[in-house]
Every structure is written in C-alpha cells, then in structure tokens.
Amino acid sequence: MKAVVLAGGVGKRLKPLTERRPKPLIPIAGKPCIDYVIRSLVNADFKEIIVTTGYMSDYLIKRIGDGSQYNASILYSFEEAPAGTAGAVKKVANFLDDTFVVASGDVLADVNIKSLYEYHKKSGAIATIALTEVENPLGFGIVGLDENDRIIKFKEKPKKEEIFSNLINAGIYILEPEVLEHIPENEMFDFSKQVFPILLEKNIPIYGKKIEGIWVDIGNPRDLLKASIEEVRREGGELDIPNVKTKGKLIIGKGAVIEKGAKIIGPSYIGNDAYISKRTIVERSCVYGNVFVDRSATIKNSIILEDCKIGWKSEIRDSVIAKNCNIEEDVKILSSIVGDDMTIKIHSRLKDANVTPPSNNLSTG
C-alpha cells in the first residue's frame, strides 16, 4: 500500500533550530520527527512511500535514504516552490492508484494508522481524517461531527469566539484516488483550507476518527520538549544506576557515563556517549549524544542537542541548546533557544533569548 509524507516545510517558528536542519529532522527522544510517522506507516503495511521535500532536501534524503532501514521503499518528490499540502500530493498523482495515506513529516505522529485505514474502508468514505483532542484549538483546524462521525463542518485557525469543537485535524488522511480530481494542476492548494470544504459543499462524505497513540505538533520549542517527554514516558523504563539517584521513566543510550552523585529525574533521555558529571541534576530533559555536562550543572525542562559542553555550575531551564554549543562556567539560560555552534561566555545570563548563529560564527556572550 502507498503513502505520501509531506516534508517540505521550513519550520519558521522553530528557528534557529531549523537554520541548519529541516523541521522533519528535528529530534524527538533520540529519533528524527519524520522517523515516527514512517514507522507508523510501515507498521500499517504502507511500505511504498513518497516523501515530498523542498527545504534542505539533501539533509533529509541523506538521513532517510531509500527506506531500507524501515523495510520500505521510499522515493522523493522535489518542490521548487511550496505547493500546499494538496498541491504536493497532486504532483505525484500518477503514483496513487488505490486507497492511500497522506501524513505530515513534521509533527510527532506515533499512531495506529492501521485502525484508521480499517475504519475508512468500513465507512466507504472518499476521505477519512485523523482527529485528536487538544485543550486549546486556537491555531489548528477544528472539525464538527454528526452522530455517525461524518464531518459536517471545518474551521481553519478559529478565533476564540468561533470555536465549536476541541477536535482538530491531525494532518493524517486516508484518501481514495477520486479526491485527486478535486485538486487543480500546478496550483497552490491545501487539503484543510480548500479540498475538504469543496467536498463538503458537494455533499461528498468525509469521516473523522480519533487516532490512537501519541500526536504532538512541534511548532514551537515548548511543544518539542512535550513531544520528547511523551515518547520517553511511552518507551522508557525505571532504571537503577549504582550511586546515582534516579526517578521516573528514563532512556539511557549506549556508552553514556553517569558519575556517582548525579541525579537523573524522568521522564528524561540521555543519548549515546553522553557524560553526566557528579552533582549534576538532569530533570525532565533530553541530553543528546556526546554531550559533556560538567560538575554541579543543572538541566531542567530542556533539550541539549549533540556535541555540546555544559560548564561547571551552569543552569539551563526551559530552553533548547542546539548542536555543538559551548556553554561555559556559571552560565544561566532561562526560557531561551541557542542555535548551532554558539559559545555562551562564562557568567553570562540569558532569559527569553533567541540566539541565532551569525554567518561569521562569532561567539555570543
């Protein structure tokens, strides 16, 4: 069976994290975001996959490859200019000759696609939309259902007074090829803004089904941590490490060293070959591969990407530190994002900062 994974977005709201990597490769608990949706598709027997890509496509192709690591066949469709979610699928229409899936590669979607497919086939719908509940649907596309789960109305990014449901479009669709007839050639076109409203207007049945599993939009850094924590809760376990205080669900990578006297409080992820020194506290955080955390440092509610050094007695809270950064001694970083290859000088204080790597890679203090 066939699927299309949409992975061409720039990820503007996640900058500077997406300055040097496409959004689908943003890591979540040790794996690229797109990895989860591909594995969900393969688990549902959708093993012929086209990935639509544009922004930094060479990075994506190098990481995902031909699909052999997933036991799937992956081809790529390139977008020179954004085509919209539906326009990108229309470009590969010749590939889609039977019921197929469309999914987003830049949201965490570790979900049961098989049950969604089975529901779709049983309903006889031309389109079935995966739905999920959120506390605050502002910024999403909300959906109204009748008593038979047939979709009767949409509202894309409603204002507060326009909210009629907390069920949102999760960006995963099971579609029949006939849907492609409603998408024009070579035109910017979107499923939620245009295709589905057109189908409703023509009284063509569309159904919605709540998905099973973990779904998190990673549109901003706070959601990126939330997604990572949810995956650690799902995949991690309680671990006993000699002379280390541990609590809650943990994932500890190969070759990771945690010195006696450290505290690791879950849900937390420690990557391969990370080094956590004595008297360090890591709480509800992700510390990636080959990161060195010096003595008496504190990392809480934060993400530290690969190859970073966190200096003695430094404190990082509610923040994301990108790859290959040097956080020197006695630095405090609160509610901030630090881009790749940055140095934050000794005794610096950052709060609500967004540190973007300059083209000349000068240090920031």
C-alpha positions in Angstrom: 0.0 0.0 0.0 1.1 3.6 -0.7 1.6 6.7 1.3 2.7 10.3 0.8 4.7 12.0 3.6 4.7 15.8 3.4 8.2 17.1 4.5 8.8 20.3 2.6 8.2 22.9 5.3 10.8 25.4 6.5 9.8 25.4 10.2 10.0 29.2 10.7 8.6 29.0 14.3 11.4 26.7 15.3 14.2 28.9 14.2 17.2 28.9 14.9 16.8 25.1 15.3 15.8 24.9 11.6 18.6 27.1 10.3 20.8 24.1 9.6 18.3 21.2 9.5 14.8 20.7 8.0 12.0 20.5 10.5 11.3 16.8 9.8 14.8 16.0 11.1 14.3 17.8 14.5 15.0 15.1 17.0 12.4 13.7 19.4 13.7 11.4 22.2 16.7 10.4 20.0 14.9 10.0 16.7 14.1 12.4 13.9 10.5 13.6 13.9 9.8 12.0 10.5 11.0 8.7 11.8 7.9 8.2 13.9 5.4 8.7 11.1 7.4 6.5 8.7 7.5 3.7 11.2 3.7 4.1 11.9 3.1 3.8 8.2 5.2 0.7 7.8 3.6 -0.9 10.8 0.3 -0.5 9.0 1.7 -2.1 5.8 2.1 1.2 3.9 5.6 0.4 2.6 5.6 2.3 -0.7 6.2 5.9 0.3 6.8 9.1 -1.5 8.4 11.9 0.6 7.7 15.4 -0.7 10.6 17.7 0.1 11.9 21.2 -0.6 13.8 23.0 2.2 17.3 21.4 2.8 16.2 18.3 0.9 19.7 16.9 0.7 19.9 16.6 4.5 16.6 14.7 4.6 17.5 12.3 1.8 20.8 11.5 3.4 19.2 10.7 6.7 16.1 8.7 5.4 17.7 7.1 2.3 15.9 4.6 0.2 13.8 3.3 3.0 15.7 0.0 3.5 16.3 0.8 7.2 12.5 0.9 7.6 11.8 -2.2 5.5 10.1 0.1 3.0 10.6 1.7 -0.4 11.0 5.5 -0.3 11.0 7.8 -3.3 11.2 11.6 -3.3 9.3 14.4 -4.9 11.0 17.8 -5.1 9.2 21.1 -4.7 11.0 24.1 -6.2 8.2 26.3 -4.7 5.7 25.5 -2.0 2.7 23.7 -3.5 0.5 23.4 -0.4 -0.5 20.0 1.2 -2.8 19.1 -1.6 -0.7 20.5 -4.4 2.2 18.4 -3.3 0.1 15.3 -3.5 -1.3 16.2 -6.9 2.2 16.3 -8.2 2.6 12.5 -7.5 -0.9 11.6 -8.6 0.4 9.0 -11.1 1.8 7.0 -8.2 -1.6 6.8 -6.4 -3.9 4.2 -8.0 -5.6 2.9 -4.9 -6.5 3.9 -1.3 -3.5 5.8 0.1 -2.4 7.8 3.1 -1.2 11.3 3.4 0.7 12.2 6.6 2.8 15.1 7.9 6.5 14.5 8.4 7.0 17.4 10.7 4.6 16.6 13.6 5.2 13.8 16.1 2.8 11.1 14.9 3.5 7.8 16.7 0.0 6.5 16.0 -2.1 3.5 14.9 -2.6 4.2 11.2 -3.9 0.7 10.6 -7.0 1.2 12.7 -7.6 4.5 10.8 -7.4 2.7 7.5 -9.7 -0.1 8.6 -12.3 2.4 9.7 -12.0 4.2 6.4 -12.6 1.1 4.4 -15.6 0.1 6.6 -17.2 3.5 6.3 -16.9 3.6 2.5 -15.9 7.3 2.6 -13.9 9.1 0.0 -11.8 10.6 2.7 -11.2 9.9 6.4 -9.3 12.5 8.6 -7.4 11.6 11.7 -8.6 13.7 14.6 -7.1 14.4 18.0 -8.3 16.4 21.0 -6.5 19.4 22.3 -7.1 21.7 25.2 -6.7 24.9 23.1 -7.6 24.5 19.4 -6.6 28.1 18.5 -4.1 27.8 15.7 -5.5 24.5 14.5 -8.2 23.3 12.1 -11.2 22.3 14.1 -13.8 19.8 13.0 -17.5 19.2 13.7 -19.0 15.7 13.5 -22.5 14.4 13.3 -23.7 11.4 15.4 -22.2 9.0 12.8 -18.8 10.7 12.8 -19.4 12.2 9.4 -17.7 15.6 9.2 -20.2 18.4 8.8 -18.1 21.5 9.2 -14.5 22.8 9.3 -12.9 26.0 10.6 -9.2 26.6 10.0 -7.5 28.5 12.8 -10.6 29.8 14.5 -10.9 32.9 16.7 -11.8 32.3 20.3 -15.4 33.1 19.7 -15.5 30.8 16.7 -14.5 27.6 18.5 -17.2 24.9 18.3 -15.0 21.8 19.0 -11.8 20.8 20.6 -11.3 18.1 17.9 -8.6 19.1 15.5 -7.4 17.9 12.1 -4.2 15.9 12.9 -2.9 16.1 9.3 -3.2 12.3 8.5 -5.7 11.4 5.8 -6.9 8.1 4.3 -8.0 9.0 0.8 -9.4 7.4 -2.3 -7.8 8.4 -5.7 -11.0 10.3 -6.6 -10.1 13.0 -4.2 -7.3 14.0 -6.6 -9.9 15.0 -9.2 -10.7 18.0 -6.9 -7.2 19.3 -6.8 -6.1 21.6 -9.7 -2.8 21.0 -11.6 0.2 23.3 -10.8 -1.6 25.4 -8.2 -1.0 26.1 -4.6 -3.7 24.1 -2.9 -4.4 22.9 0.6 -6.5 20.0 2.0 -7.9 21.6 5.1 -8.4 25.1 3.5 -9.7 24.1 0.1 -10.1 20.4 -0.7 -12.2 19.3 2.2 -14.5 22.3 2.2 -15.1 21.6 -1.6 -16.0 18.0 -0.8 -18.4 19.2 2.0 -20.0 21.7 -0.4 -20.6 18.9 -2.9 -22.1 16.7 -0.1 -19.4 14.1 -0.6 -19.0 12.1 2.6 -15.9 12.7 4.7 -15.5 11.0 8.1 -13.3 11.7 11.1 -11.8 9.3 13.6 -9.8 9.9 16.8 -6.3 8.5 16.5 -4.7 6.1 18.9 -1.2 6.9 20.1 0.9 10.0 20.6 0.4 13.1 18.4 2.1 16.4 19.2 2.5 19.4 16.9 6.1 20.6 17.3 5.6 24.1 16.0 7.5 25.7 18.9 10.3 24.6 21.3 8.0 24.1 24.2 6.0 21.5 22.2 9.3 19.9 21.1 10.1 19.1 24.7 6.5 18.0 25.3 6.8 15.5 22.4 10.1 14.2 23.7 8.8 13.7 27.2 5.7 11.8 25.9 7.9 9.4 23.9 10.2 8.8 26.9 7.0 8.1 29.0 6.0 5.6 26.3 9.3 3.9 25.5 11.4 4.4 28.7 11.7 2.4 31.9 12.7 2.9 35.5 16.4 2.2 35.8 18.7 1.5 38.8 22.1 3.1 38.3 24.7 2.4 41.1 25.4 5.5 43.2 23.1 7.7 41.0 19.7 9.0 42.2 17.1 8.1 39.6 13.4 8.6 39.5 10.7 8.1 36.8 11.0 6.8 33.2 14.4 7.0 31.6 16.1 6.2 28.3 19.9 5.8 28.6 21.9 5.4 25.4 24.9 3.2 24.8 28.2 4.3 26.2 26.6 7.0 28.4 28.5 7.7 31.6 26.7 9.0 34.7 29.0 9.7 37.6 28.1 8.8 41.2 26.2 11.6 43.0 24.4 12.7 39.9 20.5 12.9 39.8 18.5 11.8 36.8 14.8 12.5 37.2 12.5 11.4 34.5 11.0 11.4 32.1 14.5 12.0 30.7 16.6 10.9 27.7 20.4 10.6 27.8 22.0 9.9 24.4 24.8 7.7 23.4 28.3 8.6 24.8 26.9 11.5 26.9 28.9 12.2 30.0 27.0 13.4 33.1 29.4 14.5 35.9 29.0 14.3 39.7 26.5 16.5 41.5 24.7 17.3 38.2 20.9 17.3 38.0 19.1 16.3 34.9 15.3 16.6 35.3 12.6 16.2 32.7 15.1 16.8 29.9 16.8 15.3 26.8 20.6 15.3 26.7 21.8 14.0 23.3 24.8 12.1 22.2 28.4 13.1 23.0 27.3 15.9 25.3 29.6 16.6 28.3 27.9 18.1 31.4 30.4 19.3 34.0 30.0 19.1 37.7 27.2 20.8 39.6 25.3 21.8 36.5 21.5 21.8 36.4 19.4 21.0 33.4 15.6 21.1 33.8 12.8 21.0 31.3 15.3 21.4 28.5 16.9 19.9 25.4 20.6 19.7 24.8 21.5 18.5 21.3 24.6 16.6 20.2 28.2 17.5 20.8 27.6 20.3 23.4 29.6 21.1 26.5 27.8 22.4 29.6 30.2 24.1 32.0 30.6 23.8 35.7 27.7 25.1 37.8 25.8 26.3 34.8 22.0 26.2 34.8 19.7 25.6 31.9 15.9 25.7 32.4 13.0 25.6 29.9 15.5 26.0 27.0 16.8 24.3 23.9 20.5 24.3 23.1 21.3 23.2 19.5 24.3 21.2 18.3 28.0 21.8 19.1 27.5 24.6 21.6 29.9 25.5 24.4 28.1 26.8 27.5 30.9 28.0 29.7 31.1 28.0 33.5 28.4 29.6 35.7 26.1 30.4 32.9 22.3 30.7 33.4 20.0 30.2 30.5 16.2 30.5 31.1 13.4 30.1 28.5 15.7 30.5 25.6 16.9 29.0 22.3 20.5 28.8 21.4 21.4 27.9 17.8 24.1 25.6 16.5 27.8 26.2 17.1 27.4 29.0 19.6 29.6 29.8 22.6 27.9 31.4 25.7 30.7 33.0 27.7 31.4 32.5 31.4 29.0 34.1 33.9 26.5 35.0 31.1 22.8 35.3 31.8 20.2 34.7 29.1 16.4 34.9 29.6 13.8 34.8 26.9 16.6 34.9 24.3 16.8 33.6 20.8 20.4 33.3 19.8 20.8 32.8 16.1 24.2 31.7 14.7 25.6 34.6 12.6 27.2 33.8 9.3 30.7 34.5 10.6 30.1 32.2 13.7 31.2 34.8 16.2 30.8 33.9 19.8 28.0 35.4 21.9 28.5 36.4 25.5 
